[in-house]
Amino acid sequence: MTFPSLVFRRALPRRRFLRGAGVALALPFLDAMRPAFAAEAAEAPRRMLAICNNLGVLGEGFFPAQAGEGYELSPYLTELAEFREDFTVLSGVSHPDVDGSHASEVCFLTAAPHPANGGFRNTISLDQYLAEYIGVKTRYASLTLGVNVGDGQKSLSWTGSGVMIPCEDSAAAVYRQMFLQGTPEEIERQIDRLKLGESIMDSIAEHAAELEKGLGAADRSRLDQYATGVRELERRMLLAQAWERRPKPRTEEPEPVDPDSSRAYMDKVRLMYDMARLAFETDSTRLITLFLDSAASPAIDVEGVEITDGYHNLSHHGKNESKLEQLAAIDRWHMRLLAELLGKLRAVNEEGGSLLDRTMTLYGSNFGDANKHTTTDMPVLLAGGGFRHGRHLAFEGERNYPLPNLFVSMAQRMGVETERFASSTGTLRGLDLRG
Protein backbone atom coordinates (compact mmCIF):
# COMPACT_ATOMS: atom_id res chain seq x y z
CA MET A 1 0.00 0.00 0.00
CA THR A 2 1.28 3.48 -0.81
CA PHE A 3 0.68 6.22 1.73
CA PRO A 4 1.31 9.52 -0.09
CA SER A 5 -2.27 9.54 -1.40
CA LEU A 6 -3.72 9.20 2.11
CA VAL A 7 -4.15 12.83 3.07
CA PHE A 8 -6.38 14.23 5.81
CA ARG A 9 -8.17 17.44 6.57
CA ARG A 10 -6.05 19.69 8.75
CA ALA A 11 -7.29 20.87 12.13
CA LEU A 12 -4.29 22.82 13.36
CA PRO A 13 -5.73 24.69 16.37
CA ARG A 14 -7.14 21.55 17.91
CA ARG A 15 -4.00 19.55 17.20
CA ARG A 16 -1.87 22.14 18.94
CA PHE A 17 -4.06 22.04 22.03
CA LEU A 18 -3.93 18.26 22.21
CA ARG A 19 -0.17 18.27 21.64
CA GLY A 20 0.23 20.64 24.57
CA ALA A 21 -1.81 18.28 26.72
CA GLY A 22 0.58 15.46 25.87
CA VAL A 23 -1.88 13.36 23.85
CA ALA A 24 -1.06 14.47 20.34
CA LEU A 25 -2.17 11.32 18.52
CA ALA A 26 -5.10 9.65 20.27
CA LEU A 27 -7.96 12.10 19.87
CA PRO A 28 -7.08 13.41 16.39
CA PHE A 29 -7.01 9.79 15.24
CA LEU A 30 -10.45 9.11 16.66
CA ASP A 31 -11.86 12.22 15.02
CA ALA A 32 -10.33 11.23 11.70
CA MET A 33 -11.57 7.66 11.95
CA ARG A 34 -15.17 8.51 12.74
CA PRO A 35 -16.19 9.78 9.28
CA ALA A 36 -14.35 6.88 7.67
CA PHE A 37 -16.21 4.10 9.45
CA ALA A 38 -19.39 5.58 10.94
CA ALA A 39 -22.64 5.34 9.01
CA GLU A 40 -22.92 8.28 6.62
CA ALA A 41 -26.67 8.63 6.62
CA ALA A 42 -28.27 9.94 3.44
CA GLU A 43 -24.95 10.96 1.91
CA ALA A 44 -24.81 10.85 -1.87
CA PRO A 45 -21.07 10.60 -2.62
CA ARG A 46 -19.56 13.13 -4.99
CA ARG A 47 -16.54 12.16 -7.02
CA MET A 48 -13.93 13.63 -9.35
CA LEU A 49 -11.87 12.18 -12.19
CA ALA A 50 -9.33 14.60 -13.68
CA ILE A 51 -7.65 13.62 -16.95
CA CYS A 52 -4.79 15.47 -18.64
CA ASN A 53 -3.44 14.67 -22.10
CA ASN A 54 -0.14 16.52 -22.15
CA LEU A 55 -0.22 16.97 -25.94
CA GLY A 56 -3.79 18.22 -26.03
CA VAL A 57 -5.97 18.15 -29.12
CA LEU A 58 -6.14 20.15 -32.33
CA GLY A 59 -8.17 23.23 -31.45
CA GLU A 60 -9.92 23.49 -34.81
CA GLY A 61 -11.34 20.00 -34.33
CA PHE A 62 -12.28 20.45 -30.68
CA PHE A 63 -13.67 23.94 -30.08
CA PRO A 64 -17.21 24.73 -31.30
CA ALA A 65 -17.63 27.78 -33.55
CA GLN A 66 -20.60 29.09 -31.57
CA ALA A 67 -20.93 29.89 -27.87
CA GLY A 68 -23.74 29.20 -25.42
CA GLU A 69 -26.48 26.62 -25.79
CA GLY A 70 -27.52 25.13 -29.10
CA TYR A 71 -24.00 25.35 -30.55
CA GLU A 72 -23.08 23.12 -33.48
CA LEU A 73 -20.93 20.22 -32.33
CA SER A 74 -17.34 20.45 -33.50
CA PRO A 75 -15.89 17.49 -35.46
CA TYR A 76 -14.39 15.92 -32.33
CA LEU A 77 -17.43 16.55 -30.14
CA THR A 78 -19.65 14.65 -32.56
CA GLU A 79 -18.05 11.57 -30.99
CA LEU A 80 -19.77 12.67 -27.76
CA ALA A 81 -23.10 13.62 -29.35
CA GLU A 82 -25.02 11.13 -27.19
CA PHE A 83 -23.88 13.04 -24.10
CA ARG A 84 -24.39 16.57 -25.42
CA GLU A 85 -26.49 17.54 -22.39
CA ASP A 86 -24.01 15.92 -20.01
CA PHE A 87 -20.94 18.05 -20.68
CA THR A 88 -19.77 21.67 -20.92
CA VAL A 89 -16.98 22.85 -23.23
CA LEU A 90 -14.67 25.68 -22.18
CA SER A 91 -12.55 27.86 -24.45
CA GLY A 92 -10.44 30.92 -23.71
CA VAL A 93 -9.25 29.58 -20.36
CA SER A 94 -5.78 29.07 -18.93
CA HIS A 95 -3.75 29.12 -15.73
CA PRO A 96 -2.46 32.66 -15.09
CA ASP A 97 1.36 32.82 -15.31
CA VAL A 98 1.73 29.10 -16.04
CA ASP A 99 4.19 28.91 -18.92
CA GLY A 100 7.30 26.84 -19.45
CA SER A 101 6.35 24.66 -22.40
CA HIS A 102 6.29 20.96 -21.41
CA ALA A 103 7.02 21.86 -17.78
CA SER A 104 3.46 23.20 -17.58
CA GLU A 105 2.08 19.66 -17.39
CA VAL A 106 2.90 19.42 -13.67
CA CYS A 107 0.67 22.46 -13.05
CA PHE A 108 -2.51 21.19 -14.70
CA LEU A 109 -4.20 20.68 -11.32
CA THR A 110 -2.07 23.08 -9.24
CA ALA A 111 -1.87 26.27 -11.36
CA ALA A 112 1.50 27.04 -9.73
CA PRO A 113 3.16 29.81 -11.78
CA HIS A 114 6.33 29.64 -13.89
CA PRO A 115 7.13 25.92 -13.64
CA ALA A 116 10.28 26.18 -15.77
CA ASN A 117 11.94 28.76 -13.55
CA GLY A 118 14.88 27.79 -11.40
CA GLY A 119 13.83 27.04 -7.85
CA PHE A 120 10.23 26.28 -8.88
CA ARG A 121 8.28 24.43 -6.23
CA ASN A 122 4.88 23.05 -7.03
CA THR A 123 1.81 23.60 -4.88
CA ILE A 124 -1.02 21.30 -3.85
CA SER A 125 -3.10 19.76 -6.64
CA LEU A 126 -6.87 19.94 -6.64
CA ASP A 127 -7.31 16.24 -5.87
CA GLN A 128 -5.02 16.38 -2.85
CA TYR A 129 -6.65 19.57 -1.63
CA LEU A 130 -10.01 17.82 -1.72
CA ALA A 131 -8.53 14.69 -0.13
CA GLU A 132 -7.74 16.72 2.95
CA TYR A 133 -11.49 17.08 3.48
CA ILE A 134 -13.03 13.86 2.17
CA GLY A 135 -10.12 11.41 1.96
CA VAL A 136 -10.98 9.71 5.24
CA LYS A 137 -14.31 8.52 3.88
CA THR A 138 -12.85 5.84 1.61
CA ARG A 139 -10.17 3.15 1.74
CA TYR A 140 -7.98 5.21 -0.58
CA ALA A 141 -8.04 8.97 -0.18
CA SER A 142 -7.12 9.25 -3.86
CA LEU A 143 -5.71 7.27 -6.76
CA THR A 144 -2.99 8.66 -9.00
CA LEU A 145 -2.95 6.88 -12.36
CA GLY A 146 -0.99 7.22 -15.58
CA VAL A 147 -0.59 5.89 -19.12
CA ASN A 148 2.92 5.48 -20.58
CA VAL A 149 4.31 7.42 -17.62
CA GLY A 150 7.88 6.58 -16.65
CA ASP A 151 8.14 5.17 -13.14
CA GLY A 152 8.11 8.02 -10.64
CA GLN A 153 8.83 10.66 -13.28
CA LYS A 154 5.57 12.57 -13.80
CA SER A 155 2.20 13.04 -12.15
CA LEU A 156 -0.83 15.31 -11.85
CA SER A 157 -0.97 14.87 -8.06
CA TRP A 158 1.14 16.97 -5.67
CA THR A 159 1.06 17.30 -1.91
CA GLY A 160 0.75 20.54 0.02
CA SER A 161 4.52 20.61 0.44
CA GLY A 162 5.07 20.31 -3.32
CA VAL A 163 6.02 16.64 -3.40
CA MET A 164 4.96 14.61 -6.44
CA ILE A 165 2.78 11.54 -5.86
CA PRO A 166 3.98 8.98 -8.44
CA CYS A 167 1.55 7.48 -10.94
CA GLU A 168 0.49 3.85 -11.06
CA ASP A 169 0.52 2.89 -14.73
CA SER A 170 -0.52 -0.75 -14.39
CA ALA A 171 -4.26 -1.36 -14.54
CA ALA A 172 -3.69 -4.85 -13.15
CA ALA A 173 -1.87 -3.40 -10.13
CA VAL A 174 -4.74 -0.98 -9.50
CA TYR A 175 -7.22 -3.85 -9.71
CA ARG A 176 -5.23 -5.96 -7.23
CA GLN A 177 -4.88 -3.01 -4.87
CA MET A 178 -8.65 -2.50 -4.85
CA PHE A 179 -9.97 -6.06 -4.82
CA LEU A 180 -7.44 -8.73 -3.83
CA GLN A 181 -7.39 -9.45 -0.11
CA GLY A 182 -4.21 -10.76 1.47
CA THR A 183 -4.09 -13.81 3.71
CA PRO A 184 -4.48 -13.17 7.47
CA GLU A 185 -0.71 -13.63 7.85
CA GLU A 186 0.02 -11.14 5.07
CA ILE A 187 -2.37 -8.62 6.60
CA GLU A 188 -0.72 -8.90 10.02
CA ARG A 189 2.73 -8.53 8.46
CA GLN A 190 1.57 -5.38 6.71
CA ILE A 191 0.15 -4.02 9.98
CA ASP A 192 3.45 -4.78 11.72
CA ARG A 193 5.27 -2.81 9.02
CA LEU A 194 2.86 0.08 9.54
CA LYS A 195 3.44 -0.04 13.29
CA LEU A 196 7.19 0.05 12.71
CA GLY A 197 6.81 3.15 10.61
CA GLU A 198 4.60 4.68 13.27
CA SER A 199 7.23 4.11 15.96
CA ILE A 200 9.86 5.78 13.77
CA MET A 201 7.57 8.79 13.35
CA ASP A 202 7.10 8.94 17.15
CA SER A 203 10.87 9.04 17.60
CA ILE A 204 11.27 11.76 14.99
CA ALA A 205 8.57 13.85 16.68
CA GLU A 206 10.32 13.52 20.05
CA HIS A 207 13.63 14.67 18.60
CA ALA A 208 11.92 17.58 16.86
CA ALA A 209 10.42 18.69 20.18
CA GLU A 210 13.88 18.66 21.78
CA LEU A 211 15.31 20.75 18.95
CA GLU A 212 12.61 23.38 19.40
CA LYS A 213 14.12 24.62 22.63
CA GLY A 214 16.15 27.77 22.15
CA LEU A 215 15.29 28.26 18.45
CA GLY A 216 14.26 31.58 16.95
CA ALA A 217 10.72 32.30 15.79
CA ALA A 218 11.39 31.49 12.12
CA ASP A 219 13.07 28.19 12.95
CA ARG A 220 10.29 27.28 15.39
CA SER A 221 7.77 27.90 12.63
CA ARG A 222 9.67 25.66 10.20
CA LEU A 223 10.02 22.96 12.83
CA ASP A 224 6.32 23.18 13.65
CA GLN A 225 5.49 22.63 9.98
CA TYR A 226 7.82 19.64 9.96
CA ALA A 227 6.29 18.18 13.12
CA THR A 228 2.82 18.71 11.68
CA GLY A 229 3.80 16.65 8.66
CA VAL A 230 5.14 13.90 10.92
CA ARG A 231 1.92 13.75 12.90
CA GLU A 232 -0.15 13.67 9.68
CA LEU A 233 1.90 10.72 8.47
CA GLU A 234 1.31 8.96 11.80
CA ARG A 235 -2.42 9.45 11.36
CA ARG A 236 -2.28 8.04 7.84
CA MET A 237 -0.54 4.96 9.17
CA LEU A 238 -3.10 4.52 11.93
CA LEU A 239 -5.97 4.75 9.48
CA ALA A 240 -4.22 2.34 7.11
CA GLN A 241 -3.98 -0.20 9.96
CA ALA A 242 -7.73 -0.04 10.47
CA TRP A 243 -8.46 -0.46 6.75
CA GLU A 244 -6.12 -3.47 6.52
CA ARG A 245 -8.50 -5.53 8.64
CA ARG A 246 -11.65 -4.50 6.76
CA PRO A 247 -12.62 -6.74 3.80
CA LYS A 248 -12.08 -5.26 0.39
CA PRO A 249 -15.06 -4.94 -1.99
CA ARG A 250 -15.80 -7.62 -4.53
CA THR A 251 -16.29 -7.34 -8.26
CA GLU A 252 -17.39 -9.79 -10.92
CA GLU A 253 -15.10 -8.18 -13.47
CA PRO A 254 -11.86 -10.09 -14.09
CA GLU A 255 -8.40 -8.73 -13.47
CA PRO A 256 -7.23 -6.80 -16.55
CA VAL A 257 -4.18 -7.79 -18.56
CA ASP A 258 -1.77 -4.92 -19.11
CA PRO A 259 -0.58 -4.49 -22.71
CA ASP A 260 3.14 -5.21 -23.00
CA SER A 261 3.79 -2.45 -25.52
CA SER A 262 3.62 1.32 -25.13
CA ARG A 263 2.16 1.38 -28.66
CA ALA A 264 -1.07 0.02 -27.16
CA TYR A 265 -1.73 3.49 -25.79
CA MET A 266 -5.49 3.53 -26.47
CA ASP A 267 -5.95 0.10 -24.89
CA LYS A 268 -4.18 1.36 -21.78
CA VAL A 269 -6.41 4.43 -21.65
CA ARG A 270 -9.52 2.26 -21.88
CA LEU A 271 -8.28 0.01 -19.07
CA MET A 272 -7.52 2.95 -16.80
CA TYR A 273 -10.98 4.39 -17.49
CA ASP A 274 -12.41 1.03 -16.44
CA MET A 275 -10.34 1.04 -13.24
CA ALA A 276 -11.57 4.55 -12.42
CA ARG A 277 -15.18 3.50 -12.96
CA LEU A 278 -14.71 0.40 -10.76
CA ALA A 279 -13.06 2.47 -8.04
CA PHE A 280 -16.01 4.86 -7.98
CA GLU A 281 -18.60 2.10 -8.28
CA THR A 282 -17.19 0.34 -5.19
CA ASP A 283 -16.53 3.65 -3.39
CA SER A 284 -12.89 2.68 -2.98
CA THR A 285 -11.99 6.32 -3.56
CA ARG A 286 -13.72 9.50 -4.67
CA LEU A 287 -10.75 11.26 -6.19
CA ILE A 288 -8.73 10.05 -9.20
CA THR A 289 -6.20 11.74 -11.47
CA LEU A 290 -5.10 10.22 -14.78
CA PHE A 291 -2.03 11.52 -16.59
CA LEU A 292 -1.90 10.56 -20.27
CA ASP A 293 1.76 10.96 -21.18
CA SER A 294 1.40 11.37 -24.90
CA ALA A 295 4.77 13.11 -25.14
CA ALA A 296 6.47 9.90 -24.00
CA SER A 297 4.51 7.67 -26.38
CA PRO A 298 5.86 6.20 -29.62
CA ALA A 299 3.99 5.70 -32.88
CA ILE A 300 0.86 4.37 -31.20
CA ASP A 301 -1.64 1.86 -32.55
CA VAL A 302 -4.92 3.48 -33.59
CA GLU A 303 -7.74 1.47 -35.12
CA GLY A 304 -8.55 2.46 -38.68
CA VAL A 305 -5.42 4.50 -39.42
CA GLU A 306 -1.70 3.91 -39.80
CA ILE A 307 0.36 6.07 -37.46
CA THR A 308 3.79 6.58 -38.98
CA ASP A 309 5.51 8.74 -36.38
CA GLY A 310 5.80 9.18 -32.63
CA TYR A 311 2.94 11.00 -30.91
CA HIS A 312 5.22 13.87 -29.84
CA ASN A 313 6.68 14.33 -33.30
CA LEU A 314 3.18 14.38 -34.79
CA SER A 315 2.20 17.18 -32.40
CA HIS A 316 4.87 19.32 -34.07
CA HIS A 317 2.99 19.03 -37.31
CA GLY A 318 4.04 22.33 -38.92
CA LYS A 319 0.75 22.20 -40.87
CA ASN A 320 1.86 19.00 -42.62
CA GLU A 321 -1.34 17.42 -43.95
CA SER A 322 -0.30 13.84 -43.26
CA LYS A 323 0.59 14.61 -39.64
CA LEU A 324 -2.61 16.58 -39.15
CA GLU A 325 -4.70 13.67 -40.46
CA GLN A 326 -2.98 11.26 -38.09
CA LEU A 327 -3.42 13.63 -35.15
CA ALA A 328 -7.09 14.10 -35.97
CA ALA A 329 -7.56 10.32 -35.94
CA ILE A 330 -5.84 10.09 -32.56
CA ASP A 331 -7.91 12.97 -31.16
CA ARG A 332 -11.16 11.37 -32.31
CA TRP A 333 -10.22 8.14 -30.56
CA HIS A 334 -9.63 10.05 -27.38
CA MET A 335 -13.18 11.40 -27.65
CA ARG A 336 -14.57 7.93 -28.41
CA LEU A 337 -12.91 6.46 -25.35
CA LEU A 338 -14.23 9.34 -23.27
CA ALA A 339 -17.71 8.64 -24.64
CA GLU A 340 -17.33 4.98 -23.63
CA LEU A 341 -16.41 6.05 -20.11
CA LEU A 342 -19.36 8.43 -19.82
CA GLY A 343 -21.67 5.68 -21.06
CA LYS A 344 -20.42 3.22 -18.47
CA LEU A 345 -20.76 5.80 -15.70
CA ARG A 346 -24.31 6.60 -16.80
CA ALA A 347 -25.22 2.91 -16.80
CA VAL A 348 -24.46 2.55 -13.07
CA ASN A 349 -27.41 3.53 -10.86
CA GLU A 350 -26.66 4.96 -7.45
CA GLU A 351 -29.11 6.37 -4.89
CA GLY A 352 -31.69 7.63 -7.36
CA GLY A 353 -29.17 8.87 -9.90
CA SER A 354 -26.35 7.58 -12.04
CA LEU A 355 -22.64 7.40 -11.36
CA LEU A 356 -22.26 10.03 -14.09
CA ASP A 357 -24.53 12.36 -12.09
CA ARG A 358 -22.23 11.89 -9.08
CA THR A 359 -18.90 12.12 -10.94
CA MET A 360 -17.25 15.27 -12.26
CA THR A 361 -15.11 14.15 -15.19
CA LEU A 362 -12.59 16.79 -16.24
CA TYR A 363 -10.76 16.28 -19.53
CA GLY A 364 -8.16 18.75 -20.76
CA SER A 365 -4.56 19.62 -21.43
CA ASN A 366 -1.81 21.92 -20.22
CA PHE A 367 -1.24 22.87 -23.87
CA GLY A 368 -3.55 25.01 -25.93
CA ASP A 369 -1.39 24.31 -28.97
CA ALA A 370 1.24 21.59 -28.65
CA ASN A 371 2.73 22.54 -32.03
CA LYS A 372 3.70 25.97 -30.66
CA HIS A 373 3.95 24.92 -26.98
CA THR A 374 1.42 27.57 -25.98
CA THR A 375 -0.28 27.22 -22.60
CA THR A 376 -3.23 29.53 -23.29
CA ASP A 377 -6.69 28.66 -24.63
CA MET A 378 -6.51 25.23 -23.05
CA PRO A 379 -9.03 22.65 -24.37
CA VAL A 380 -11.25 21.75 -21.42
CA LEU A 381 -14.37 19.65 -21.11
CA LEU A 382 -16.32 18.98 -17.90
CA ALA A 383 -18.89 16.17 -17.85
CA GLY A 384 -21.36 14.98 -15.23
CA GLY A 385 -21.30 15.91 -11.57
CA GLY A 386 -24.81 17.36 -11.40
CA PHE A 387 -24.09 20.61 -13.26
CA ARG A 388 -26.34 22.11 -15.92
CA HIS A 389 -24.48 21.23 -19.09
CA GLY A 390 -25.09 21.41 -22.84
CA ARG A 391 -23.20 24.69 -23.32
CA HIS A 392 -20.00 26.09 -24.73
CA LEU A 393 -18.62 28.65 -22.30
CA ALA A 394 -16.44 30.81 -24.52
CA PHE A 395 -14.14 33.33 -22.85
CA GLU A 396 -11.72 35.82 -24.37
CA GLY A 397 -9.05 34.27 -26.53
CA GLU A 398 -6.57 37.10 -26.08
CA ARG A 399 -7.19 37.68 -22.40
CA ASN A 400 -7.95 34.27 -20.97
CA TYR A 401 -10.27 33.56 -18.07
CA PRO A 402 -8.66 31.75 -15.07
CA LEU A 403 -9.23 28.01 -15.20
CA PRO A 404 -8.73 27.74 -11.41
CA ASN A 405 -12.22 29.27 -11.12
CA LEU A 406 -13.50 25.94 -12.39
CA PHE A 407 -11.55 24.20 -9.63
CA VAL A 408 -13.32 26.34 -7.03
CA SER A 409 -16.70 25.36 -8.49
CA MET A 410 -15.66 21.71 -8.45
CA ALA A 411 -14.44 21.93 -4.86
CA GLN A 412 -17.71 23.47 -3.77
CA ARG A 413 -19.59 20.70 -5.57
CA MET A 414 -17.59 18.22 -3.49
CA GLY A 415 -18.88 19.95 -0.37
CA VAL A 416 -15.74 21.93 0.40
CA GLU A 417 -16.56 25.46 1.52
CA THR A 418 -13.94 27.57 -0.23
CA GLU A 419 -13.88 30.69 -2.37
CA ARG A 420 -10.32 30.39 -3.65
CA PHE A 421 -7.92 27.88 -5.13
CA ALA A 422 -4.49 28.88 -6.46
CA SER A 423 -4.90 31.90 -8.79
CA SER A 424 -8.70 31.80 -8.93
CA THR A 425 -10.86 34.91 -8.70
CA GLY A 426 -14.06 33.12 -7.71
CA THR A 427 -16.26 30.37 -9.13
CA LEU A 428 -16.58 29.65 -12.86
CA ARG A 429 -18.90 32.13 -14.53
CA GLY A 430 -21.74 30.43 -16.39
CA LEU A 431 -21.48 27.03 -14.70
CA ASP A 432 -24.62 26.31 -12.70
CA LEU A 433 -26.02 23.37 -10.83
CA ARG A 434 -28.75 21.39 -12.53
CA GLY A 435 -32.20 22.36 -11.28
C-alpha positions, 0 to 999 in steps of 0.5 A: 500500500502506498501512503502519499495519497492518504491525506487528511483534513487539517485541524491545526488549532485543535492539534496544537491544544492536544499536543500541549496536553501530551496526547497528540495522537489519540484524539485526532485519530479518533476524530479522523476515523469517525467519518471513515467508518461511521454510518454516513446517513443519506450521503450521496457521494460526490466524485472527481476524475481529472484527466490530462493529455499533455499533448492536447488536441487540435483546437480546430477540431475540438472547439465549437464555432458558436458559444452558449447553448444550441451550438453546433458540435465540432468534429471531435465533439460529434463523438460525444453527441449522445452526451451533449447535455451531459458536458460543458466545453470551455474555451479561452481559459488558462492558468495565469502565469503558467508557462514553461512549455512541457514543464506546464504539465505538472501544473494542470491541477495546481496552477502554480506559476512559472514551472520552468523557472529555477527554484520552482516548487509546485503547490497542492493539486486539486485532488489532494486539496479535496482529499484533505477534506473527504479522503478519510471517507474511503479506503484510498483517499485518492488514486494517482494513475498514468498511461505510458508514464515513466516510473516516478517521473511525472504526475498530476498529483502533488502534496501541500509541500510540493512533493509529487505523488507517483503514478500507477501505470498498471491497470492490473496493479490498481485492480489488485490493490482495490480487490485482492485481499491478502491472507491473514498472515500477510495482513498482520505482516503489513500491519506490523510494518505500519506499526514500525513506521509509526514508531519511527515517526514517534521518535522523529517527533520527540527529537523535533520537540527537543530541537525546538528549545532555544530556536528563533521564531522562524526556525520554530515555525519551520520545525512546527510545519515539519512536526505537523507533517510527521503527525499527519503521516502517523495518522495516515498509518493509523488509518491504514492499519484499520483499513487493513482488517476490513474486507475489500469490496468484490467485483465480478469483473476479471483482473485486466491484462496490461498491454506489453507495448507502449504502442497500445496506448489507447488500450491502456487508456480504456483500461484505466478508465475502467479502473476509475469507474470500478473504483467509484462504483465500489466507493474505494476512492472518490478522487482520481487523477489520470495523466496521459503521457502522450509526449512519452509515447511512440507511434501508437496503434490506432484502429482504422489509421496507420500512425507513422511517427511518434505522438510527440513528433506528430504534435509538431505538425508544422501544418503538414497534412499527413501529420494533421490527419494522423493527429485528428484520428488520434484525437477522435479516438480520445473522444470515443474512449471518453464517450465509452467512459461516460456511457459506463458511468451513466449505466451505473445507478446509485441512490436515485441517480447515475454514477455520471450524475455523481462524478465530475469528469474533467478532460483537458490539457496543459497545452492550448497548442502543442505545435507551438507549446502555448499554454493559453486557450486550453481545451477543457471539457467537464462532464457529469457531476450534477451541473447544468451542461449542454453549453460552450462557455467561450471566454476571451481568446486574447485575455484568458479567463482563469481556469482555477475558477472551475476548480473552485466550483468543483471543490464546492460541488464536493462539499468543500466550503472555499472561495479560492484555489491557487490563482482563482478569482471566484467560481466559474462564470456560467457554470450552474447546478442542474435544477 
